[in-house]
Amino acid sequence: MLTNPRLLPFLAQVMEADPHLRYLVDADGWYIHDVTTGQDHRSPRDRGETADYAYVGRLPRPDGKGTFLYLAGTHAQGTLGAAHFVTNNLAELYKELKNRRFSTVIKCVYDPKDRRKILSTERLTPLYRHDGA
């Protein structure tokens, strides 16, 4: 799934299964909160930078029948960056996690002239493994 809870509010409920990361909103807008460290990841794009943050995780399906891969940027560029990260790191992710549930925060940098072009991605948090997955 490629969108954030701002566009599909039921995803906030699905993310409750993640013990480490949450999308939250306040007067300044949407951001990713790291429950484990207490750190907030507010999009650099909101400060005029050509970068965004994204959530990447494997979460339980709402119907209880397996899991799904969830990619959600704070803005559209973050979602593109999450897809870029997964595409370029799929073998490493599978080697380390197999089919386990997990989550992480990604930072992506995009081209200021063509905001659809992702220049780089990097993980900002560990690959948090979810218990019982």
Solvent accessible surface area in square Angstrom, and as a share of the most:
residue,aa,sasa,rsa
1,M,95,0.42
2,L,106,0.53
3,T,21,0.12
4,N,4,0.02
5,P,2,0.01
6,R,104,0.38
7,L,117,0.58
8,L,71,0.35
9,P,98,0.62
10,F,89,0.37
11,L,0,0.00
12,A,40,0.31
13,Q,139,0.62
14,V,15,0.09
15,M,2,0.01
16,E,107,0.48
17,A,41,0.32
18,D,0,0.00
19,P,59,0.37
20,H,33,0.15
21,L,0,0.00
22,R,47,0.17
23,Y,10,0.04
24,L,69,0.34
25,V,85,0.49
26,D,61,0.32
27,A,114,0.88
28,D,115,0.60
29,G,23,0.22
30,W,52,0.18
31,Y,22,0.08
32,I,0,0.00
33,H,44,0.20
34,D,2,0.01
35,V,73,0.42
36,T,79,0.46
37,T,91,0.53
38,G,46,0.44
39,Q,102,0.45
40,D,63,0.33
41,H,9,0.04
42,R,77,0.28
43,S,0,0.00
44,P,1,0.01
45,R,73,0.27
46,D,84,0.43
47,R,147,0.54
48,G,69,0.66
49,E,82,0.37
50,T,48,0.28
51,A,4,0.03
52,D,0,0.00
53,Y,29,0.11
54,A,1,0.01
55,Y,0,0.00
56,V,0,0.00
57,G,0,0.00
58,R,52,0.19
59,L,0,0.00
60,P,32,0.20
61,R,95,0.35
62,P,99,0.62
63,D,80,0.41
64,G,63,0.60
65,K,149,0.63
66,G,46,0.45
67,T,51,0.30
68,F,37,0.16
69,L,58,0.29
70,Y,0,0.00
71,L,13,0.07
72,A,0,0.00
73,G,1,0.01
74,T,2,0.01
75,H,33,0.15
76,A,70,0.54
77,Q,12,0.05
78,G,0,0.00
79,T,25,0.14
80,L,73,0.36
81,G,0,0.00
82,A,0,0.00
83,A,34,0.27
84,H,62,0.28
85,F,14,0.06
86,V,15,0.09
87,T,104,0.61
88,N,93,0.48
89,N,35,0.18
90,L,106,0.53
91,A,85,0.66
92,E,85,0.38
93,L,12,0.06
94,Y,116,0.44
95,K,161,0.68
96,E,72,0.32
97,L,2,0.01
98,K,95,0.40
99,N,109,0.56
100,R,108,0.39
101,R,55,0.20
102,F,5,0.02
103,S,0,0.00
104,T,0,0.00
105,V,0,0.00
106,I,1,0.00
107,K,49,0.21
108,C,1,0.01
109,V,49,0.28
110,Y,6,0.02
111,D,28,0.14
112,P,88,0.55
113,K,195,0.83
114,D,55,0.29
115,R,122,0.45
116,R,189,0.69
117,K,109,0.46
118,I,24,0.12
119,L,94,0.47
120,S,53,0.34
121,T,32,0.18
122,E,93,0.42
123,R,89,0.32
124,L,65,0.32
125,T,11,0.07
126,P,78,0.49
127,L,11,0.05
128,Y,20,0.08
129,R,108,0.39
130,H,7,0.03
131,D,126,0.65
132,G,85,0.82
133,A,56,0.44
